Amino acid sequence: MKEKKVSDINQEYSAMAKTLHWLTAIMILGQYLIGITLDYTEWKSLHFQVGYIIVILVLWRIIWRVTHVYPELDPQIKGHGRVLAHAGHHTLYLLMVLVLISGFLRLITKGEALNILGFNVAPLMDAMSKDERTPYKLAHEYLAHLFILLIALHVLAAFAHQFLSKIPCLSRMLPKSLAKYIEEKHD
């Protein structure tokens, strides 16, 4: 069953869409911070387990996204702005998936048994040499950096629309009480 059309719900996202958005965002930011410290900490196992949780969240989010109606872009966003917004959102989803796939490939090329959220899984392939694994490592790291950069641009765009252009993009993705507070304070 599809959600109500956005025009019927004041251009805002459903509670589930908001929850998945913010939970995924928090997990990805935390995962990135763990990832950039892996050379200095003993958090590799934590990084792997958080990665598996993110896979579940991303799959849930994608399924939710394709099975529910989402709000259209605000009509005040026109021309190139609309194209950039759509391209940005599609690229965010693409990078979300590519970072996960590259991380998984990096992991399985070691040829080791996996512990996936407490379940032991036999090696999925023979081990590759460190040199053979390097492209997977670099792909995962560079895609993660690119993803975080795009997330930062996404956040900046949401703030610019909300506070400079007075287009309530940010408000639509916040809990109602917080959205109302922001709109009252910045009218």
BAKOL-288847 format. One line per field, with one value per residue (C-alpha): x, y, z; residue number from 1; residue in three letters. Coordinates in nm, 4 decimals, padded with zeros to 6 digits. Layout:
BEGIN
u: X; ...
v: Y; ...
w: Z; ...
num: NUM; ...
residuo: ALA; ...
***
This chain:
BEGIN
u: 00.0000; 00.1375; 00.1520; -00.0716; 00.0423; 00.2643; 00.0103; -00.2160; 00.0474; 00.1921; 00.5003; 00.6625; 00.8164; 00.6548; 00.7761; 00.9352; 01.1181; 01.2488; 01.3571; 01.5383; 01.7023; 01.8386; 01.9305; 02.1204; 02.2878; 02.4032; 02.5284; 02.7157; 02.8796; 02.9831; 03.1079; 03.3128; 03.4725; 03.5545; 03.6905; 03.9306; 04.0797; 04.1315; 04.5073; 04.5319; 04.2738; 04.1616; 03.8130; 03.8226; 03.5718; 03.3420; 03.3753; 03.2724; 02.9738; 02.8478; 02.8869; 02.6561; 02.3970; 02.4222; 02.3631; 02.0365; 01.9346; 02.0199; 01.8268; 01.5289; 01.5590; 01.5758; 01.2781; 01.0843; 01.1853; 01.0631; 00.7395; 00.6180; 00.5340; 00.7750; 00.7248; 00.8089; 01.0736; 00.9409; 00.8041; 01.0215; 01.3256; 01.3429; 01.5564; 01.9132; 01.8336; 01.5834; 01.8299; 02.1044; 01.8723; 01.7622; 02.1185; 02.2444; 01.9865; 02.0476; 02.4236; 02.3849; 02.1996; 02.4517; 02.7495; 02.5745; 02.5541; 02.9004; 03.0727; 02.9022; 02.9869; 03.3493; 03.3829; 03.2436; 03.4743; 03.7686; 03.6743; 03.6153; 03.9351; 04.1287; 03.9980; 03.9113; 03.6016; 03.3499; 03.1610; 02.8380; 02.6515; 02.7487; 02.7050; 03.0225; 03.0495; 03.3180; 03.5565; 03.3828; 03.7001; 04.0687; 04.2880; 04.4342; 04.7782; 04.8017; 04.8894; 04.5868; 04.3619; 04.4916; 04.2437; 03.9524; 04.0984; 04.1497; 03.8063; 03.6402; 03.8354; 03.7953; 03.4263; 03.3739; 03.5493; 03.3473; 03.0273; 03.0993; 03.1784; 02.8457; 02.6664; 02.8260; 02.7023; 02.3568; 02.3501; 02.4739; 02.2062; 01.9352; 02.0514; 02.0857; 01.7349; 01.5880; 01.7604; 01.8681; 01.6033; 01.3280; 01.2338; 01.1485; 01.3631; 01.5187; 01.1869; 01.0326; 01.2854; 01.2737; 01.0317; 00.7256; 00.8053; 01.1604; 01.0473; 00.7838; 01.0402; 01.2852; 01.0184; 00.8936; 01.2456; 01.3546; 01.0510
v: 00.0000; 00.3415; 00.6326; 00.9321; 01.1703; 01.4445; 01.7178; 01.5442; 01.5475; 01.8993; 01.8085; 01.6157; 01.2725; 00.9891; 00.9106; 00.5887; 00.7706; 01.0276; 00.7571; 00.5588; 00.8776; 00.9924; 00.6467; 00.5723; 00.9146; 00.8706; 00.5163; 00.6216; 00.9192; 00.7006; 00.4312; 00.6855; 00.8161; 00.4597; 00.3872; 00.6805; 00.5741; 00.2046; 00.2471; 00.3826; 00.1749; -00.1829; -00.1154; -00.3315; -00.5808; -00.2956; -00.1434; -00.4739; -00.5264; -00.1690; -00.2197; -00.5223; -00.3210; -00.0445; -00.3022; -00.3995; -00.0341; 00.0535; -00.2440; -00.1488; 00.2125; 00.1231; -00.1113; 00.1604; 00.4160; 00.2118; 00.0998; 00.4361; 00.7731; 01.0452; 01.4226; 01.6015; 01.8707; 02.2062; 02.3881; 02.6892; 02.4825; 02.5253; 02.4429; 02.3450; 02.3302; 02.0500; 01.8618; 01.8978; 01.7881; 01.4749; 01.3947; 01.4509; 01.2193; 00.9454; 00.9784; 00.9562; 00.6263; 00.5000; 00.5837; 00.4350; 00.1035; 00.1236; 00.1931; -00.1124; -00.3361; -00.2204; -00.2766; -00.6272; -00.7048; -00.5733; -00.8012; -01.1231; -01.0913; -01.1672; -01.5237; -01.5363; -01.6639; -01.3891; -01.3096; -01.1453; -01.0144; -01.3207; -01.5751; -01.7426; -01.7763; -01.9797; -01.7902; -01.6952; -01.7104; -01.7869; -01.5128; -01.2598; -01.1105; -00.7692; -00.6163; -00.7796; -00.6473; -00.2897; -00.1745; -00.2882; -00.1045; 00.2142; 00.1935; 00.1562; 00.4435; 00.6861; 00.6061; 00.6625; 01.0020; 01.0988; 00.9866; 01.1992; 01.4974; 01.4558; 01.4210; 01.7492; 01.9172; 01.7657; 01.9125; 02.2514; 02.2572; 02.1723; 02.4533; 02.7005; 02.6231; 02.6408; 02.9514; 03.1539; 03.0768; 03.0128; 02.6858; 02.4323; 02.1437; 02.0722; 02.1024; 01.8276; 01.5735; 01.6755; 01.5676; 01.7952; 01.9715; 02.0563; 02.1615; 02.3910; 02.5437; 02.6121; 02.7633; 02.9906; 03.1072; 03.1717; 03.3251
w: 00.0000; -00.0964; 00.1460; 00.0897; -00.1782; -00.0426; -00.1216; 00.1312; 00.4051; 00.3874; 00.1851; 00.4673; 00.4844; 00.6808; 01.0311; 00.9012; 00.6201; 00.8691; 01.1137; 00.8450; 00.7116; 01.0479; 01.1768; 00.8556; 00.8658; 01.2266; 01.1617; 00.8460; 01.0174; 01.3116; 01.0755; 00.8807; 01.2013; 01.3079; 00.9593; 00.9468; 01.2804; 01.1954; 01.1516; 01.5089; 01.6961; 01.7482; 01.6088; 01.2940; 01.4332; 01.5382; 01.1902; 01.0300; 01.2620; 01.2195; 00.8449; 00.8571; 01.0506; 00.7908; 00.5147; 00.6851; 00.7280; 00.3682; 00.2314; 00.4495; 00.3385; -00.0321; -00.0022; 00.1808; -00.0802; -00.3776; -00.2120; -00.0797; -00.2305; -00.1302; -00.1354; -00.4558; -00.4483; -00.3376; -00.6453; -00.5567; -00.6553; -01.0306; -01.3341; -01.2582; -00.8871; -00.9498; -01.1690; -00.9065; -00.6254; -00.8108; -00.9210; -00.5670; -00.4107; -00.6679; -00.6195; -00.2408; -00.2772; -00.5333; -00.3116; -00.0082; -00.1925; -00.3525; -00.0198; 00.1299; -00.1673; -00.1783; 00.1975; 00.1654; -00.1292; 00.0689; 00.3553; 00.1614; -00.0452; 00.2748; 00.2487; 00.6182; 00.7960; 00.8656; 01.1821; 01.0673; 01.3707; 01.5724; 01.2928; 01.1680; 00.7908; 00.6132; 00.3844; 00.0611; -00.1487; -00.1317; 00.0067; -00.2339; -00.1785; -00.0175; -00.3565; -00.5186; -00.2399; -00.2613; -00.5318; -00.3106; -00.0121; -00.2125; -00.3737; -00.0338; 00.1193; -00.1727; -00.2154; 00.1590; 00.1424; -00.1657; 00.0058; 00.3147; 00.0915; -00.0880; 00.2468; 00.3571; 00.0377; 00.0978; 00.4501; 00.3273; 00.0565; 00.3106; 00.5405; 00.2517; 00.1277; 00.4784; 00.6109; 00.3064; 00.0456; 00.3035; 00.1302; 00.4057; 00.2791; 00.6176; 00.8024; 00.5913; 00.7211; 01.0887; 01.3621; 01.3594; 01.6877; 01.5803; 01.2321; 01.3838; 01.6202; 01.3359; 01.1147; 01.3963; 01.4852; 01.1264; 00.9581
num: 1; 2; 3; 4; 5; 6; 7; 8; 9; 10; 11; 12; 13; 14; 15; 16; 17; 18; 19; 20; 21; 22; 23; 24; 25; 26; 27; 28; 29; 30; 31; 32; 33; 34; 35; 36; 37; 38; 39; 40; 41; 42; 43; 44; 45; 46; 47; 48; 49; 50; 51; 52; 53; 54; 55; 56; 57; 58; 59; 60; 61; 62; 63; 64; 65; 66; 67; 68; 69; 70; 71; 72; 73; 74; 75; 76; 77; 78; 79; 80; 81; 82; 83; 84; 85; 86; 87; 88; 89; 90; 91; 92; 93; 94; 95; 96; 97; 98; 99; 100; 101; 102; 103; 104; 105; 106; 107; 108; 109; 110; 111; 112; 113; 114; 115; 116; 117; 118; 119; 120; 121; 122; 123; 124; 125; 126; 127; 128; 129; 130; 131; 132; 133; 134; 135; 136; 137; 138; 139; 140; 141; 142; 143; 144; 145; 146; 147; 148; 149; 150; 151; 152; 153; 154; 155; 156; 157; 158; 159; 160; 161; 162; 163; 164; 165; 166; 167; 168; 169; 170; 171; 172; 173; 174; 175; 176; 177; 178; 179; 180; 181; 182; 183; 184; 185; 186; 187
residuo: MET; LYS; GLU; LYS; LYS; VAL; SER; ASP; ILE; ASN; GLN; GLU; TYR; SER; ALA; MET; ALA; LYS; THR; LEU; HIS; TRP; LEU; THR; ALA; ILE; MET; ILE; LEU; GLY; GLN; TYR; LEU; ILE; GLY; ILE; THR; LEU; ASP; TYR; THR; GLU; TRP; LYS; SER; LEU; HIS; PHE; GLN; VAL; GLY; TYR; ILE; ILE; VAL; ILE; LEU; VAL; LEU; TRP; ARG; ILE; ILE; TRP; ARG; VAL; THR; HIS; VAL; TYR; PRO; GLU; LEU; ASP; PRO; GLN; ILE; LYS; GLY; HIS; GLY; ARG; VAL; LEU; ALA; HIS; ALA; GLY; HIS; HIS; THR; LEU; TYR; LEU; LEU; MET; VAL; LEU; VAL; LEU; ILE; SER; GLY; PHE; LEU; ARG; LEU; ILE; THR; LYS; GLY; GLU; ALA; LEU; ASN; ILE; LEU; GLY; PHE; ASN; VAL; ALA; PRO; LEU; MET; ASP; ALA; MET; SER; LYS; ASP; GLU; ARG; THR; PRO; TYR; LYS; LEU; ALA; HIS; GLU; TYR; LEU; ALA; HIS; LEU; PHE; ILE; LEU; LEU; ILE; ALA; LEU; HIS; VAL; LEU; ALA; ALA; PHE; ALA; HIS; GLN; PHE; LEU; SER; LYS; ILE; PRO; CYS; LEU; SER; ARG; MET; LEU; PRO; LYS; SER; LEU; ALA; LYS; TYR; ILE; GLU; GLU; LYS; HIS; ASP
***
